[in-house]
Amino acid sequence: MKIAVDAMGGDYAPKVVIEGAVAASKEYGCRIALVGIRERIEEELQKIGGCPEAIEIVHASEIIQMNEPAALSIRKKRDSSIIRALELIKQQKADAFFSAGNTGAGVCAATLGLGMLSEVERPGIAIIMPTVKKTPTLIIDAGANIDAKPTHLLQYAAMAQAYYRHIFNCDNPSVGLLNIGEEEAKGTDFVKETYRLLESSHLNFQGNVEGKDVFKGKTEIVICDGFVGNVTLKVSEGVAEAFGVLLKRELTSSLMAKIGSLFVYPALRRFKKNFDYSEYGGAPLLGVNGIVIIGHGRSSAKAIKNAIRVAIKEVENNVNQKMLESVRKLTYNV
């Protein structure tokens, strides 16, 4: 199995991308195609002992920066690391793609370059959120499609259920629709129509869920449009960061607090691990005709290694075919 990795994508690329990719190749026994500026990739590989046998370098002369407009950049920079890496998937020279670079460019390039699964109209970014339960919550969409239609959300739900079933070994994951209240009559016309479609489908739909229910794990899957999902993600990240800063401030505020922190440190480490995005690696882009994982721009080497693990698991479980079968089962009126 070979994973095509955008070596130039991310805030700390190419250093941490290469470190994470090399670690993944050793731990998971996969081959990696590092796509980017050859000289910079070779330079970083030399720093960690040279190029392992499982690592291949594919030269791409251009980089799409994090702040560049997505559609314009993929048209102008045809020799970018994102475009060249995705071409390996299309040419069946790699089995999956990972990038921690410009999310918009990655989504746009994957959609245009790989096309969509038949029956699927729009791609959606699925993110994994920790909960108070042992199982996480999957939220889709987290920003790929901010101008969604109710049928798009229905397709997201079908894909997410198949994904969750085979990645997390859950026979019949439940689906909830993110709304401002639990009552069926709540929300905009868009949300009400989505509710109707979900309710009449074959999916394990449990009705509306509120924002407070996400971390409670009320349903395994939460459906929303990309605008709402991205706001939910960013607010959650901000709260987690603020909580960490405030907790550290209190634990170092006095001598007694510092002494007390020594006793609770193991529990705090376990708590932090539950909310550490690097444990989940990356977010799958569901709906495109290929395995695509989107990483956080600030991804560490550990996060990149785990994102590659997610990609491998998707390939091994033939997740795209399972999602396509789930979407084809949908019975709704449009």
C-alpha positions as CSV (number, residue, x, y, z in Angstrom):
1,M,0.0,0.0,0.0
2,K,1.3,3.5,-0.9
3,I,0.1,6.8,0.6
4,A,0.8,10.0,-1.3
5,V,1.7,12.8,1.1
6,D,1.8,16.5,0.4
7,A,5.2,17.1,1.9
8,M,4.9,20.9,1.6
9,G,1.5,21.3,3.2
10,G,1.1,22.6,6.8
11,D,2.5,25.3,9.1
12,Y,5.6,23.2,9.9
13,A,6.2,21.6,6.6
14,P,8.3,19.9,5.3
15,K,10.1,18.9,8.5
16,V,7.2,17.5,10.6
17,V,5.4,16.1,7.6
18,I,8.5,14.0,6.7
19,E,9.0,13.0,10.3
20,G,5.4,11.8,10.6
21,A,5.5,10.0,7.2
22,V,8.7,8.2,8.0
23,A,7.3,7.1,11.4
24,A,4.2,5.9,9.7
25,S,6.1,3.9,7.1
26,K,8.0,2.1,9.9
27,E,5.1,1.5,12.3
28,Y,2.5,0.5,9.7
29,G,4.6,-1.1,7.1
30,C,3.3,1.1,4.3
31,R,5.1,2.9,1.4
32,I,5.0,6.7,1.3
33,A,5.3,9.0,-1.7
34,L,6.5,12.3,-0.4
35,V,5.4,14.9,-3.0
36,G,7.1,18.3,-3.1
37,I,10.4,20.2,-3.8
38,R,12.9,17.4,-4.0
39,E,15.9,19.3,-2.6
40,R,14.0,20.3,0.5
41,I,12.6,16.8,1.1
42,E,16.1,15.2,0.6
43,E,17.6,17.8,3.0
44,E,15.0,16.9,5.8
45,L,15.5,13.2,5.2
46,Q,19.2,13.5,5.6
47,K,18.7,15.1,9.0
48,I,16.8,12.0,10.2
49,G,19.2,9.4,8.8
50,G,18.6,9.4,5.0
51,C,15.8,8.1,2.8
52,P,14.3,4.8,4.0
53,E,13.6,2.2,1.3
54,A,9.8,2.6,1.8
55,I,9.9,6.3,1.0
56,E,9.7,7.6,-2.6
57,I,10.2,11.3,-3.5
58,V,8.0,12.8,-6.3
59,H,9.1,16.2,-7.3
60,A,6.6,19.1,-7.5
61,S,8.1,22.6,-8.0
62,E,5.2,24.7,-6.6
63,I,3.6,25.2,-3.2
64,I,0.0,26.3,-2.5
65,Q,0.3,28.6,0.5
66,M,-2.2,28.4,3.3
67,N,-3.6,31.9,2.6
68,E,-4.0,31.5,-1.2
69,P,-7.5,31.4,-2.8
70,A,-8.4,27.7,-3.4
71,A,-9.8,27.7,-6.9
72,L,-7.3,30.2,-8.3
73,S,-4.3,28.5,-6.8
74,I,-5.1,25.0,-8.2
75,R,-5.7,26.5,-11.7
76,K,-2.4,28.5,-11.6
77,K,-0.1,26.1,-9.8
78,R,-0.5,22.9,-11.8
79,D,2.9,21.6,-10.6
80,S,2.0,22.1,-6.9
81,S,2.5,19.3,-4.3
82,I,-1.3,19.0,-3.8
83,I,-2.0,18.5,-7.5
84,R,0.9,16.1,-8.1
85,A,0.0,14.0,-5.1
86,L,-3.6,13.7,-6.2
87,E,-2.5,12.7,-9.7
88,L,-0.9,9.7,-8.2
89,I,-4.3,8.6,-6.9
90,K,-5.9,9.2,-10.2
91,Q,-3.2,7.2,-12.0
92,Q,-3.6,4.4,-9.5
93,K,0.1,4.8,-8.4
94,A,-1.0,5.5,-4.8
95,D,-3.9,4.3,-2.7
96,A,-4.7,7.4,-0.6
97,F,-3.7,11.1,-0.2
98,F,-2.9,13.2,2.9
99,S,-2.3,16.9,3.2
100,A,-2.1,19.3,6.1
101,G,-1.9,22.2,3.7
102,N,-4.5,24.6,2.3
103,T,-7.8,22.9,3.1
104,G,-9.8,24.7,0.4
105,A,-7.3,23.9,-2.3
106,G,-7.2,20.3,-1.1
107,V,-10.9,19.9,-1.3
108,C,-11.2,21.7,-4.6
109,A,-8.3,19.8,-6.2
110,A,-9.7,16.4,-4.9
111,T,-13.2,17.2,-6.2
112,L,-12.1,18.2,-9.6
113,G,-9.2,15.8,-10.0
114,L,-10.7,12.6,-8.6
115,G,-14.4,13.4,-9.3
116,M,-17.3,12.3,-7.0
117,L,-18.6,8.9,-6.1
118,S,-21.6,8.2,-8.3
119,E,-24.8,9.1,-6.5
120,V,-22.9,11.7,-4.4
121,E,-23.4,15.4,-5.2
122,R,-21.0,17.2,-2.8
123,P,-18.0,16.2,-0.6
124,G,-18.0,16.7,3.1
125,I,-15.2,16.9,5.7
126,A,-15.8,14.5,8.6
127,I,-14.2,15.3,11.9
128,I,-13.9,13.2,15.0
129,M,-14.8,14.8,18.3
130,P,-14.1,13.2,21.8
131,T,-17.1,12.6,24.0
132,V,-17.7,11.6,27.6
133,K,-18.5,8.1,26.3
134,K,-15.9,5.6,25.1
135,T,-16.8,6.2,21.5
136,P,-16.3,9.5,19.6
137,T,-18.7,11.6,17.7
138,L,-18.3,12.2,13.9
139,I,-19.4,15.6,12.6
140,I,-20.0,16.2,8.9
141,D,-19.6,18.6,7.2
142,A,-16.9,20.7,8.8
143,G,-16.3,23.2,6.0
144,A,-16.2,21.6,2.5
145,N,-19.7,22.8,1.5
146,I,-21.1,25.9,3.1
147,D,-23.9,26.2,0.6
148,A,-25.5,22.8,1.1
149,K,-28.9,21.5,0.1
150,P,-31.0,19.1,2.3
151,T,-30.2,16.2,-0.1
152,H,-26.4,16.8,0.4
153,L,-26.9,16.4,4.2
154,L,-28.8,13.2,3.7
155,Q,-26.0,11.8,1.6
156,Y,-23.5,12.9,4.2
157,A,-25.4,10.9,6.8
158,A,-25.4,7.8,4.6
159,M,-21.7,8.1,4.0
160,A,-20.9,8.9,7.6
161,Q,-22.9,5.9,8.9
162,A,-21.0,3.5,6.6
163,Y,-17.7,5.1,7.5
164,Y,-18.4,5.0,11.3
165,R,-19.6,1.4,11.0
166,H,-16.4,0.1,9.4
167,I,-13.8,2.4,11.0
168,F,-15.2,2.2,14.6
169,N,-16.8,-1.3,14.4
170,C,-20.2,0.0,15.4
171,D,-23.1,-2.0,13.8
172,N,-25.7,0.7,13.6
173,P,-24.4,4.1,14.5
174,S,-27.0,6.7,15.3
175,V,-27.5,9.9,13.4
176,G,-28.5,13.3,14.8
177,L,-29.2,16.6,13.0
178,L,-27.5,19.7,14.6
179,N,-30.2,22.2,15.4
180,I,-31.1,24.9,17.9
181,G,-33.5,22.6,19.7
182,E,-34.6,19.0,19.9
183,E,-38.1,19.6,18.8
184,E,-39.0,18.6,15.2
185,A,-40.5,22.0,14.5
186,K,-37.3,23.9,15.4
187,G,-34.9,25.5,12.9
188,T,-34.9,27.0,9.5
189,D,-36.8,25.6,6.5
190,F,-33.5,24.1,5.3
191,V,-33.1,22.2,8.6
192,K,-36.7,21.1,8.6
193,E,-36.5,19.7,5.1
194,T,-33.3,17.9,6.0
195,Y,-35.1,16.4,9.1
196,R,-37.9,15.1,6.9
197,L,-35.4,13.4,4.5
198,L,-33.4,11.8,7.3
199,E,-36.6,10.6,9.1
200,S,-37.8,8.9,5.9
201,S,-34.5,7.2,5.1
202,H,-33.1,3.8,6.1
203,L,-30.6,5.5,8.5
204,N,-30.7,5.2,12.3
205,F,-31.9,8.8,12.7
206,Q,-32.5,9.9,16.3
207,G,-33.8,13.5,15.6
208,N,-32.3,16.8,16.4
209,V,-29.3,17.3,18.7
210,E,-28.1,20.6,20.2
211,G,-24.6,21.9,20.4
212,K,-24.3,20.7,24.0
213,D,-25.0,17.1,23.0
214,V,-22.0,16.8,20.7
215,F,-19.5,16.1,23.5
216,K,-22.1,14.1,25.4
217,G,-22.1,11.6,22.6
218,K,-25.9,11.6,22.3
219,T,-25.5,10.3,18.7
220,E,-22.5,8.7,17.1
221,I,-22.9,11.0,14.0
222,V,-23.9,14.6,13.9
223,I,-25.0,16.2,10.5
224,C,-24.8,19.9,9.6
225,D,-23.9,22.1,6.7
226,G,-20.2,23.2,6.3
227,F,-20.7,26.7,7.7
228,V,-22.2,25.5,11.0
229,G,-19.8,22.6,11.2
230,N,-16.8,24.7,10.8
231,V,-18.0,27.2,13.4
232,T,-18.6,24.3,15.8
233,L,-15.1,23.0,15.2
234,K,-13.4,26.3,15.7
235,V,-15.4,27.1,18.8
236,S,-14.5,23.7,20.3
237,E,-10.8,24.2,19.5
238,G,-10.9,27.7,21.1
239,V,-12.6,26.4,24.3
240,A,-10.1,23.5,24.6
241,E,-7.1,25.9,24.2
242,A,-8.6,28.4,26.7
243,F,-9.3,25.7,29.2
244,G,-5.7,24.5,29.0
245,V,-4.4,28.0,29.6
246,L,-6.7,28.7,32.5
247,L,-5.9,25.3,34.1
248,K,-2.2,25.9,33.8
249,R,-2.5,29.3,35.3
250,E,-4.4,28.0,38.3
251,L,-2.1,25.1,38.8
252,T,1.0,27.4,38.9
253,S,-0.7,30.2,40.9
254,S,0.8,29.2,44.3
255,L,3.2,26.8,45.9
256,M,0.4,24.7,47.2
257,A,-1.2,24.5,43.8
258,K,2.1,23.4,42.3
259,I,2.5,20.7,44.9
260,G,-1.1,19.6,44.3
261,S,-0.6,19.4,40.6
262,L,2.0,16.7,41.0
263,F,-0.6,14.4,42.4
264,V,-3.2,15.1,39.6
265,Y,-0.6,15.1,36.8
266,P,-1.3,11.6,35.6
267,A,-5.0,12.2,35.4
268,L,-4.4,15.5,33.6
269,R,-2.3,13.7,31.0
270,R,-5.1,11.2,30.3
271,F,-7.6,14.1,30.1
272,K,-5.4,16.0,27.6
273,K,-5.0,12.8,25.5
274,N,-8.8,12.6,25.1
275,F,-9.0,16.0,23.6
276,D,-5.8,15.9,21.6
277,Y,-6.6,16.1,17.9
278,S,-3.3,14.5,17.0
279,E,-4.7,11.2,18.4
280,Y,-7.3,11.2,15.5
281,G,-4.8,12.4,12.9
282,G,-6.9,13.9,10.2
283,A,-10.4,14.4,8.8
284,P,-11.6,12.2,5.9
285,L,-13.0,14.0,2.9
286,L,-16.1,11.8,2.2
287,G,-17.7,11.7,-1.2
288,V,-14.8,12.0,-3.6
289,N,-13.7,9.1,-5.7
290,G,-10.6,8.3,-3.7
291,I,-9.3,8.2,-0.1
292,V,-8.4,11.8,0.9
293,I,-7.4,12.8,4.4
294,I,-7.2,16.5,5.4
295,G,-4.9,17.4,8.3
296,H,-4.9,20.4,10.6
297,G,-2.5,23.1,9.5
298,R,-0.7,22.9,12.8
299,S,-0.4,19.1,12.6
300,S,2.5,17.6,14.6
301,A,4.6,14.6,13.4
302,K,2.4,12.4,15.6
303,A,-0.8,13.8,14.0
304,I,0.5,13.1,10.6
305,K,1.5,9.6,11.5
306,N,-2.0,9.0,12.8
307,A,-3.6,10.6,9.8
308,I,-1.7,8.1,7.6
309,R,-3.0,5.3,9.9
310,V,-6.6,6.5,9.2
311,A,-5.9,6.5,5.5
312,I,-4.6,2.9,5.6
313,K,-7.6,1.8,7.6
314,E,-10.0,3.3,5.0
315,V,-8.2,1.5,2.2
316,E,-8.2,-1.8,4.0
317,N,-11.9,-1.6,4.8
318,N,-12.8,-0.5,1.3
319,V,-14.8,2.4,2.9
320,N,-15.6,4.2,-0.3
321,Q,-17.4,1.2,-1.7
322,K,-19.3,0.8,1.5
323,M,-20.3,4.5,1.5
324,L,-21.5,4.2,-2.1
325,E,-23.7,1.2,-1.2
326,S,-25.2,3.1,1.7
327,V,-26.0,6.2,-0.5
328,R,-27.6,4.0,-3.1
329,K,-30.0,2.7,-0.4
330,L,-31.4,6.1,0.2
331,T,-35.2,6.5,-0.5
332,Y,-36.2,10.1,-0.6
333,N,-38.3,12.4,-2.8
334,V,-36.6,15.4,-4.4
